[in-house]
Amino acid sequence: MFRFPEGFVWGTATAAYQVEGAATEDGRTPSIWDTFAATPGAVRNGDTGAVACDHYHRLDTDLDLIAQLGVDAYRFSISWPRVMPEPGQVNQKGLDFYRRLVDGLHERGVTPFVTLYHWDLPQYLEDRGGWVARETAQRFAEYADVVHDALADGVADWTTLNEPWVSAWLGYGYGLHAPGRAEPAAALAATHHLLLGHGLAAEAIRHRDPAARVGITLNLSPVAPATDDPADQAAARRMDGQLNRLFLDPLRRGHYPADVVELYRPVSDFAFVHDGDLATIATPLDFLGVNYYRPNLAADEPAGTDPLAAGVRLPPDVARTAMEWPIQPEGLTEMLLRLQQEYGPLPLYVTENGAAFHDYLDPAGHVNDPQRIAYLDAHLRAAHVALGQGVDLRGYFVWSLLDNFEWAEGYGRRFGLVYVEYGSQRRVPKASAGWYRDVVRANGLT
Ligand code: IFM
């Protein structure tokens, strides 16, 4: 029996733009994702988050689905342009939605875990430079203050940012996510201002509420060289630097990794780093959230899209998800152990883990998803191995509660425990939902 410790938090998660819809209702203004999704060719199939899972109008149904899973906690994000639709303006109707969400969770015995930023920057801030502009970090702290003020009596666990690597590098470095810029120098400045925003927001929340638990969630993934060739080994070090250490080192050690700074010197003078910033960024964390999906294999690729970093290779002969991501649960054990050894001691949560597969509703009205059950089962065992080796892992959240808008991949990639039939908005819990409910009830796997 793979039992988890007493008090281990079992959860599931979503993010505002991926599920809410109601993009123009009750005062919400566009985020960078509304703009990006409206750009021809940016999102597969021209999909947008305008309706998504219509969660904004189906809150009670979705709260009941969460309750049926029997989870302890639900991780969701707040839509910044719903809460602050114009510079300096607070939208009470937007806050009211999250109040109902927090209250509805408590009524069902579920603890809310709030993420303040899951990629939906107000477009009015992007128009002033977005995360490349230092001002955005300050605006983020003000927004954190507003949300905290409205929800603090119902929320103890606050995550500032979700996956700042994705915001900075997919959004500003490679142009694959909103706002669609492809300039490494912009990605570096965005990285710094996101981390600064995290630090300022954490300080703002703690100033108001010393008992608040404040953390950040990173997408972390071990990187191995594709071959023994020293060039590939160097590429793996570069990729690990950009993906993992560029975020972990400033947050946990108060400095950027020297090799990554050297790597990017030709494109940036790092003048955006001001005195005192790194002390703010390294403000103590109450927890670190880890989003784990896959490991990476790096190959030297001087002529690739990111010649300064490395090319990604897929390991041969390894099963993959519908995202083409290789399935390697040992990577989760490896990452959790590394965090404990190199960056600990620190309470950790797996704030996201899950997989997309080609799910479909069968004629009997069921969604049978044995591959997802196998994926989650294997990753929970991998997390359990890390626990057994002393890692301070406090909880695990399945991504995601619902099938939803998978960013540049649109609705074609289904990560949910619950199937969403988008035309009718009917929800059908998949076989994995029943499996997860049993795991939570037993507090482990047999
Ligand atoms: O859907 C995303 C989520 O928004 C952030 N982490 C990864 C998930 C799957 O790609």
Boltz pocket constraint, residues with backbone or C-beta under 6 A from the ligand:
constraints:
  - pocket:
      binder: B
      contacts: [[A, 15], [A, 18], [A, 163], [A, 291], [A, 352], [A, 399], [A, 405], [A, 406], [A, 407], [A, 415]]
      max_distance: 6.0
